[in-house]
Amino acid sequence: MGLSTHVLDTMHGTPAAGMAVALYTVADGQASLVRRFVLDRDGRSPDGPLYRDGELQAGRYRLVFEVAAYFRARGVTLPEPAFLDQVTLDFGIARPQEHYHVPLLASPWSYSTYRGS
């Protein structure tokens, strides 16, 4: 059923509109860029799912979220270097016929993720 992501800014209690994200496939230790995008006003990919039904393949994937740049753009003063610059999530897809939702809850100091629905 595809792959999607969603980011919530837990510092401000809002979707992380404007955060830059990159999606990669990972094989034999090498990451290959699939696409880059900027989250829409709801904190989601502007083009909908990252992979739609039938497009997702079993394998390893990586999402890289530009957390520090996002918070700086929101006017948050961060130390140099920032505690969290990029958040990188490596995850596996074992059953591509199922939907994989990979949300991120982020602040300048912490993050969490889980397999959503």
Secondary structure, DSSP 8 states (H G I E B T S, - for coil): -EEEEEEEETTTTEE-TT-EEEEEEEETTEEEEEEEEE--TTSB-TTS-SB-TTT--SEEEEEEEEHHHHHHHTT----SS-S-SEEEEEEEES-TTSEEEEEEEE-SS-EEE--B-
